[in-house]
């Protein structure tokens, strides 16, 4: 009996040791995964900041308000006409800057966490001989270059839509007409309703803004007459997975939350120009600067026109830092990474 107990004890010790070793291995793997995830988020932040100058330059090139302001200095005969153009371009430029910066933040979070998940799995599989990498460097490069749609055709289409909405809301408003910050906020909401189809009465399962992030049609690679290489097939798979992610309700919610924060920041930046003077306070006895101070539209135009420099600033500004640090963005990034760095999830 004592021999049996001894052997049972030995067996028990061996089992406990195996469980401990397995738990330790799982803990190390989890710690590695967490470290890789956090490192990936830092890469995301740096990538966003590095791409903002390109975005800002593209916007300033397509919506060149500076050329109009220099024309106005020469006191031209068609001064009023130029002011009207400047009104539309200034509002369009800053509104598109908010939209495109928010889109860049959330799209890069999706792309870099999908690719980050694949890289983690590839690194984990290195010890197994003969495994084909899921995302070799050339596939990563081809896949990540799809961000150019947002900075190119997507941006041009977004500018067109926003410009139409700005025209609809501000087109008939005189330059002498005064607006308070509260009224300005309402005008921005009206523009957002048009751009985001919120007044159509239809509830889409995904954000109508997805169209500006990725082309609607299948990746152009798929339409090439020549046969697709393995690299092309891997890239198309990544792009399709990204499109699925962009069309998810979670993505729509996170982008919407980012936009709310972005437009709120834009108004905060402008609020300092609407501060009541001591004279205003003594006359009104009110400290609510949101509605007590009104400025003529002609004075608001240069203020809104200059906002692009704080919105698309590569030196970490309050605007971008706020978006990058939002809890909803971080949680969403973690969910994307989790889905693509877990072998079981990918097999589904």
Buried (B, 14 or more C-beta within 10 A) or exposed (E): EEEEEEEEEEEEEEEEEEEEEEEEEEEEEEEEBEEBBEEBBEBBBEBBBEBBEBBBEBBBEBBEBEEBBEBEEEEEEEEEEBBBBBBBBBBBBBBBBBBBBBBBBBBBBBBBBBBBBBBBBBEBBEEEEEEEBBBBEEBBEBBBEBBEBBBEEBBEEBBEBBBBBBBEBBEEEEBEBBBBBBEBBEBBEBBBBBBBBBEEEEEEEBBBBBBBBBBEEEBEBBEEEEEEEEBBEBBBBBBEBBBEBBBBEEBBEBBBBBBEBBBBBBBEBBBEBBEBEEEBBEEEEEEEBBEBBBBEBBEBBEBBBBBBEBBBBBEEBEBBEBBBEBEBBEEBBBBBBBBBBBEEEBEE
